[in-house]
Amino acid sequence: RGRLRYLLTDSTHLFMELGHSVRLPDPHELYLQYEQPQAPGNTLAWVGNPNLRSVKNTSLDLGYISRMQYFQVELKGFYSFINDLIYLEMLDPGSFEASPLGTIRSFSNIDARLYGADLLLGLDLSDSLRLQGSLAYLHGSKHRMDGYSGDDDLSEMPPIQGSVAVVFKGERWFGRAEIQVAD
């Protein structure tokens, strides 16, 4: 990961960050196979995929950060190119000898794109008490699929997320109470 920073003032700057990461498939995704009973006559089977490739993510972040004496603002936008994302998919039960299976799930590699924006606001109420809030928008879409994975949207990804937190910092300990929401 590399970051370029342009100082506007002593407390405010713009940044651009370029990053790259790789994640290897875990043993569960590669090899684990088991069946889970559901309704009578219907079994949910999980099948590993030993041919999975490593996930490669390249991302670009652009942002603005300003930290004043009592107030903090951070605004960031990002775009990620994900190649060979390990993605959960349903398989055709007819392609397996262990019949009658109702549903079969496994993992495959797809290409995906993620983009979004984050806003963080912080207010120091005193030297030891801070109020903080955040709001994030996220969207992901599939681009290349090895198998059938339904629509173009990435699943299990709430587009709007937010939080409100109160942070207390003492000399030897700290505490944080936070509420997180997603829709």
C-alpha positions, -999 to +999 in steps of 0.1 A: +000+000+000+013+034-009-001+068+000+005+103-014-005+132+009-009+169+000-010+192+030-035+221+026-028+234+061-011+220+093-044+202+102-059+195+068-047+173+040-058+154+008-046+119+001-045+093-026-038+057-017-031+027-039-032-007-024-029-044-034-036-075-013-038-112-018-058-138+002-053-176-002-084-199-001-088-214+034-092-252+039-129-249+044-134-234+010-110-258-007-118-292+009-146-293+035-176-314+025-205-321+048-243-325+047-268-307+069-303-322+073-332-298+066-368-306+058-375-343+053-362-354+019-341-323+015-304-321+025-282-291+023-247-302+011-215-282+013-189-291-013-153-279-013-136-266-044-099-275-046-094-255-078-100-221-062-075-194-070-062-167-046-082-135-043-064-104-056-076-069-047-063-036-061-079-005-047-077+033-051-088+056-023-091+094-024-098+114+007-099+146+027-089+147+064-092+177+087-083+176+124-089+208+143-085+214+180-120+199+190-134+187+157-124+160+131-138+154+096-127+126+073-142+120+038-130+091+016-141+076-016-128+043-030-129+019-059-117-017-057-109-042-085-112-077-071-100-106-092-109-142-083-131-133-053-141-165-035-179-165-038-206-188-024-228-204-051-255-230-055-248-260-077-270-283-097-279-314-075-281-335-107-243-332-112-236-352-080-240-390-073-252-385-037-289-382-045-315-370-035-298-338-024-320-307-022-295-279-023-257-280-029-235-250-020-198-245-029-173-218-037-162-204-070-140-175-083-156-144-097-144-109-106-160-081-087-159-043-083-166-024-051-170+013-047-183+036-021-177+066+003-172+070+040-178+101+062-165+103+098-172+132+122-156+135+156-161+161+184-140+163+215-163+173+244-134+173+268-099+159+271-113+125+280-147+124+263-153+122+225-184+119+204-180+102+170-203+093+141-198+077+107-219+071+076-208+048+047-222+039+013-210+007-004-219-010-037-205-042-051-211-059-085-200-091-101-181-090-134-170-125-143-185-156-129-172-192-133-206-206-125-241-193-121-243-169-092-277-152-098-279-114-103-251-089-107-251-075-071-227-090-045-247-105-017-246-098+020-234-063+015-257-036+031-253-004+010-258+020+039-240+017+073-236+041+101-225+044+137-226+067+167-200+063+195-190+078+228-154+073+237-140+079+272-102+080+277-087+079+312-050+079+322-049+041+324-080+028+307-106+037+281-142+027+272-163+029+241-201+026+237-212+023+201-244+018+181-240+004+146-268+004+120-271-010+085-298-010+059 
